[in-house]
Amino acid sequence: MELKLIRKDRGYTQKKLSELSGVSQGKISEYENGMTTPRIDAAAKLASALGITLDELVGLRKRTG
């Protein structure tokens, strides 16, 4: 998953992404460190907050912006 790279590209901290997405900061940390994989609803919230598609979030499609 490309979460950490995309988050940093956007200039967001984990806390900011948590606020924007409604996903807890602890869960974001777990996702970024490979400890767990987000459920589809959490992944959709993260993608929306980052302004990308789910395919871009998981690395299936190259990001355009």
N, CA, C and O atoms as a GROMACS GRO file, in nm:
protein
  260
    1MET      N    1   0.084  -0.118   0.000
    1MET     CA    2   0.000   0.000   0.000
    1MET      C    3   0.089   0.125   0.000
    1MET      O    4   0.196   0.127   0.061
    2GLU      N    5   0.041   0.226  -0.069
    2GLU     CA    6   0.117   0.349  -0.088
    2GLU      C    7   0.082   0.459   0.013
    2GLU      O    8   0.118   0.575  -0.007
    3LEU      N    9   0.014   0.424   0.120
    3LEU     CA   10  -0.041   0.523   0.212
    3LEU      C   11   0.062   0.621   0.264
    3LEU      O   12   0.042   0.742   0.255
    4LYS      N   13   0.170   0.574   0.319
    4LYS     CA   14   0.269   0.663   0.380
    4LYS      C   15   0.328   0.758   0.278
    4LYS      O   16   0.341   0.878   0.304
    5LEU      N   17   0.364   0.707   0.162
    5LEU     CA   18   0.423   0.790   0.056
    5LEU      C   19   0.325   0.898   0.012
    5LEU      O   20   0.363   1.015   0.000
    6ILE      N   21   0.201   0.860  -0.012
    6ILE     CA   22   0.101   0.957  -0.057
    6ILE      C   23   0.072   1.059   0.052
    6ILE      O   24   0.059   1.179   0.024
    7ARG      N   25   0.061   1.012   0.175
    7ARG     CA   26   0.035   1.104   0.287
    7ARG      C   27   0.145   1.209   0.296
    7ARG      O   28   0.118   1.328   0.311
    8LYS      N   29   0.268   1.164   0.286
    8LYS     CA   30   0.381   1.257   0.295
    8LYS      C   31   0.386   1.350   0.174
    8LYS      O   32   0.419   1.468   0.188
    9ASP      N   33   0.354   1.299   0.056
    9ASP     CA   34   0.348   1.383  -0.064
    9ASP      C   35   0.247   1.496  -0.048
    9ASP      O   36   0.267   1.606  -0.099
   10ARG      N   37   0.139   1.468   0.024
   10ARG     CA   38   0.035   1.568   0.047
   10ARG      C   39   0.072   1.665   0.161
   10ARG      O   40   0.004   1.766   0.182
   11GLY      N   41   0.178   1.632   0.233
   11GLY     CA   42   0.220   1.717   0.344
   11GLY      C   43   0.137   1.696   0.471
   11GLY      O   44   0.133   1.783   0.558
   12TYR      N   45   0.070   1.581   0.479
   12TYR     CA   46  -0.014   1.552   0.595
   12TYR      C   47   0.062   1.471   0.699
   12TYR      O   48   0.144   1.385   0.667
   13THR      N   49   0.034   1.501   0.824
   13THR     CA   50   0.078   1.414   0.932
   13THR      C   51  -0.026   1.304   0.947
   13THR      O   52  -0.134   1.312   0.890
   14GLN      N   53   0.008   1.203   1.023
   14GLN     CA   54  -0.092   1.100   1.052
   14GLN      C   55  -0.212   1.162   1.122
   14GLN      O   56  -0.326   1.124   1.096
   15LYS      N   57  -0.187   1.256   1.211
   15LYS     CA   58  -0.296   1.321   1.285
   15LYS      C   59  -0.388   1.396   1.188
   15LYS      O   60  -0.510   1.385   1.199
   16LYS      N   61  -0.332   1.470   1.094
   16LYS     CA   62  -0.412   1.545   0.998
   16LYS      C   63  -0.495   1.450   0.911
   16LYS      O   64  -0.614   1.473   0.888
   17LEU      N   65  -0.432   1.343   0.863
   17LEU     CA   66  -0.505   1.246   0.782
   17LEU      C   67  -0.617   1.182   0.863
   17LEU      O   68  -0.725   1.155   0.810
   18SER      N   69  -0.592   1.156   0.988
   18SER     CA   70  -0.694   1.100   1.076
   18SER      C   71  -0.813   1.196   1.087
   18SER      O   72  -0.929   1.154   1.078
   19GLU      N   73  -0.785   1.322   1.105
   19GLU     CA   74  -0.891   1.422   1.116
   19GLU      C   75  -0.972   1.431   0.986
   19GLU      O   76  -1.094   1.443   0.990
   20LEU      N   77  -0.904   1.426   0.873
   20LEU     CA   78  -0.971   1.438   0.743
   20LEU      C   79  -1.053   1.314   0.706
   20LEU      O   80  -1.157   1.324   0.641
   21SER      N   81  -1.004   1.198   0.749
   21SER     CA   82  -1.065   1.073   0.705
   21SER      C   83  -1.160   1.009   0.806
   21SER      O   84  -1.249   0.933   0.768
   22GLY      N   85  -1.142   1.041   0.933
   22GLY     CA   86  -1.220   0.975   1.037
   22GLY      C   87  -1.165   0.839   1.076
   22GLY      O   88  -1.228   0.766   1.152
   23VAL      N   89  -1.046   0.806   1.026
   23VAL     CA   90  -0.976   0.682   1.062
   23VAL      C   91  -0.878   0.718   1.173
   23VAL      O   92  -0.807   0.818   1.162
   24SER      N   93  -0.872   0.638   1.279
   24SER     CA   94  -0.787   0.674   1.393
   24SER      C   95  -0.639   0.680   1.353
   24SER      O   96  -0.594   0.608   1.264
   25GLN      N   97  -0.568   0.767   1.421
   25GLN     CA   98  -0.425   0.781   1.397
   25GLN      C   99  -0.353   0.649   1.424
   25GLN      O  100  -0.259   0.614   1.352
   26GLY      N  101  -0.395   0.577   1.524
   26GLY     CA  102  -0.334   0.447   1.556
   26GLY      C  103  -0.350   0.348   1.442
   26GLY      O  104  -0.257   0.274   1.409
   27LYS      N  105  -0.469   0.346   1.381
   27LYS     CA  106  -0.492   0.256   1.267
   27LYS      C  107  -0.408   0.297   1.147
   27LYS      O  108  -0.353   0.212   1.078
   28ILE      N  109  -0.397   0.426   1.123
   28ILE     CA  110  -0.314   0.474   1.012
   28ILE      C  111  -0.170   0.428   1.032
   28ILE      O  112  -0.106   0.383   0.938
   29SER      N  113  -0.120   0.439   1.154
   29SER     CA  114   0.015   0.392   1.185
   29SER      C  115   0.028   0.243   1.159
   29SER      O  116   0.128   0.198   1.102
   30GLU      N  117  -0.071   0.166   1.201
   30GLU     CA  118  -0.068   0.021   1.176
   30GLU      C  119  -0.065  -0.010   1.028
   30GLU      O  120   0.009  -0.098   0.984
   31TYR      N  121  -0.145   0.061   0.949
   31TYR     CA  122  -0.148   0.039   0.804
   31TYR      C  123  -0.013   0.072   0.742
   31TYR      O  124   0.040  -0.002   0.659
   32GLU      N  125   0.043   0.186   0.782
   32GLU     CA  126   0.170   0.230   0.725
   32GLU      C  127   0.285   0.137   0.761
   32GLU      O  128   0.380   0.123   0.684
   33ASN      N  129   0.277   0.075   0.876
   33ASN     CA  130   0.385  -0.013   0.921
   33ASN      C  131   0.361  -0.160   0.886
   33ASN      O  132   0.436  -0.248   0.929
   34GLY      N  133   0.256  -0.185   0.809
   34GLY     CA  134   0.228  -0.321   0.763
   34GLY      C  135   0.179  -0.415   0.871
   34GLY      O  136   0.184  -0.536   0.854
   35MET      N  137   0.132  -0.360   0.982
   35MET     CA  138   0.084  -0.444   1.091
   35MET      C  139  -0.054  -0.501   1.063
   35MET      O  140  -0.090  -0.607   1.112
   36THR      N  141  -0.131  -0.428   0.982
   36THR     CA  142  -0.266  -0.470   0.945
   36THR      C  143  -0.304  -0.405   0.814
   36THR      O  144  -0.238  -0.310   0.770
   37THR      N  145  -0.407  -0.455   0.753
   37THR     CA  146  -0.457  -0.401   0.626
   37THR      C  147  -0.594  -0.341   0.651
   37THR      O  148  -0.677  -0.400   0.720
   38PRO      N  149  -0.619  -0.222   0.595
   38PRO     CA  150  -0.749  -0.160   0.621
   38PRO      C  151  -0.864  -0.234   0.554
   38PRO      O  152  -0.848  -0.291   0.446
   39ARG      N  153  -0.978  -0.232   0.620
   39ARG     CA  154  -1.101  -0.282   0.557
   39ARG      C  155  -1.135  -0.186   0.445
   39ARG      O  156  -1.085  -0.074   0.440
   40ILE      N  157  -1.220  -0.230   0.354
   40ILE     CA  158  -1.253  -0.150   0.237
   40ILE      C  159  -1.313  -0.015   0.275
   40ILE      O  160  -1.286   0.085   0.209
   41ASP      N  161  -1.394  -0.010   0.380
   41ASP     CA  162  -1.454   0.118   0.419
   41ASP      C  163  -1.349   0.216   0.469
   41ASP      O  164  -1.356   0.335   0.438
   42ALA      N  165  -1.252   0.169   0.546
   42ALA     CA  166  -1.145   0.256   0.594
   42ALA      C  167  -1.056   0.300   0.478
   42ALA      O  168  -1.015   0.416   0.471
   43ALA      N  169  -1.025   0.208   0.388
   43ALA     CA  170  -0.943   0.242   0.271
   43ALA      C  171  -1.012   0.348   0.186
   43ALA      O  172  -0.948   0.439   0.134
   44ALA      N  173  -1.144   0.335   0.170
   44ALA     CA  174  -1.219   0.434   0.092
   44ALA      C  175  -1.214   0.571   0.158
   44ALA      O  176  -1.202   0.672   0.089
   45LYS      N  177  -1.225   0.576   0.290
   45LYS     CA  178  -1.217   0.703   0.362
   45LYS      C  179  -1.079   0.767   0.345
   45LYS      O  180  -1.068   0.888   0.325
   46LEU      N  181  -0.975   0.683   0.354
   46LEU     CA  182  -0.839   0.735   0.338
   46LEU      C  183  -0.816   0.787   0.197
   46LEU      O  184  -0.760   0.895   0.179
   47ALA      N  185  -0.859   0.711   0.098
   47ALA     CA  186  -0.842   0.752  -0.041
   47ALA      C  187  -0.915   0.884  -0.066
   47ALA      O  188  -0.861   0.974  -0.129
   48SER      N  189  -1.037   0.894  -0.016
   48SER     CA  190  -1.115   1.016  -0.034
   48SER      C  191  -1.045   1.136   0.030
   48SER      O  192  -1.037   1.243  -0.030
   49ALA      N  193  -0.996   1.119   0.152
   49ALA     CA  194  -0.928   1.228   0.222
   49ALA      C  195  -0.800   1.270   0.149
   49ALA      O  196  -0.760   1.386   0.156
   50LEU      N  197  -0.737   1.176   0.081
   50LEU     CA  198  -0.614   1.205   0.007
   50LEU      C  199  -0.642   1.252  -0.136
   50LEU      O  200  -0.550   1.293  -0.206
   51GLY      N  201  -0.768   1.245  -0.179
   51GLY     CA  202  -0.804   1.288  -0.313
   51GLY      C  203  -0.758   1.195  -0.423
   51GLY      O  204  -0.722   1.238  -0.533
   52ILE      N  205  -0.757   1.064  -0.392
   52ILE     CA  206  -0.712   0.963  -0.488
   52ILE      C  207  -0.813   0.849  -0.494
   52ILE      O  208  -0.908   0.844  -0.415
   53THR      N  209  -0.793   0.758  -0.588
   53THR     CA  210  -0.879   0.641  -0.599
   53THR      C  211  -0.825   0.528  -0.511
   53THR      O  212  -0.710   0.532  -0.467
   54LEU      N  213  -0.908   0.429  -0.488
   54LEU     CA  214  -0.861   0.310  -0.415
   54LEU      C  215  -0.749   0.241  -0.491
   54LEU      O  216  -0.653   0.194  -0.430
   55ASP      N  217  -0.759   0.236  -0.624
   55ASP     CA  218  -0.654   0.174  -0.705
   55ASP      C  219  -0.521   0.245  -0.683
   55ASP      O  220  -0.416   0.180  -0.673
   56GLU      N  221  -0.524   0.376  -0.676
   56GLU     CA  222  -0.401   0.452  -0.652
   56GLU      C  223  -0.347   0.425  -0.512
   56GLU      O  224  -0.226   0.414  -0.492
   57LEU      N  225  -0.436   0.415  -0.415
   57LEU     CA  226  -0.394   0.391  -0.276
   57LEU      C  227  -0.321   0.258  -0.263
   57LEU      O  228  -0.220   0.250  -0.192
   58VAL      N  229  -0.370   0.156  -0.330
   58VAL     CA  230  -0.307   0.025  -0.316
   58VAL      C  231  -0.200   0.000  -0.421
   58VAL      O  232  -0.139  -0.107  -0.424
   59GLY      N  233  -0.176   0.099  -0.507
   59GLY     CA  234  -0.066   0.087  -0.602
   59GLY      C  235  -0.101   0.016  -0.731
   59GLY      O  236  -0.011  -0.023  -0.806
   60LEU      N  237  -0.230  -0.003  -0.759
   60LEU     CA  238  -0.269  -0.070  -0.884
   60LEU      C  239  -0.268   0.025  -1.002
   60LEU      O  240  -0.258  -0.018  -1.117
   61ARG      N  241  -0.278   0.153  -0.974
   61ARG     CA  242  -0.277   0.254  -1.080
   61ARG      C  243  -0.183   0.366  -1.037
   61ARG      O  244  -0.181   0.406  -0.920
   62LYS      N  245  -0.105   0.415  -1.131
   62LYS     CA  246  -0.012   0.523  -1.102
   62LYS      C  247  -0.088   0.651  -1.068
   62LYS      O  248  -0.187   0.686  -1.133
   63ARG      N  249  -0.040   0.718  -0.966
   63ARG     CA  250  -0.103   0.843  -0.926
   63ARG      C  251  -0.073   0.951  -1.030
   63ARG      O  252   0.034   0.953  -1.090
   64THR      N  253  -0.171   1.040  -1.049
   64THR     CA  254  -0.153   1.146  -1.147
   64THR      C  255  -0.123   1.280  -1.082
   64THR      O  256  -0.084   1.374  -1.151
   65GLY      N  257  -0.141   1.290  -0.953
   65GLY     CA  258  -0.121   1.421  -0.892
   65GLY      C  259  -0.071   1.416  -0.758
   65GLY      O  260  -0.050   1.521  -0.696
   0.00000   0.00000   0.00000
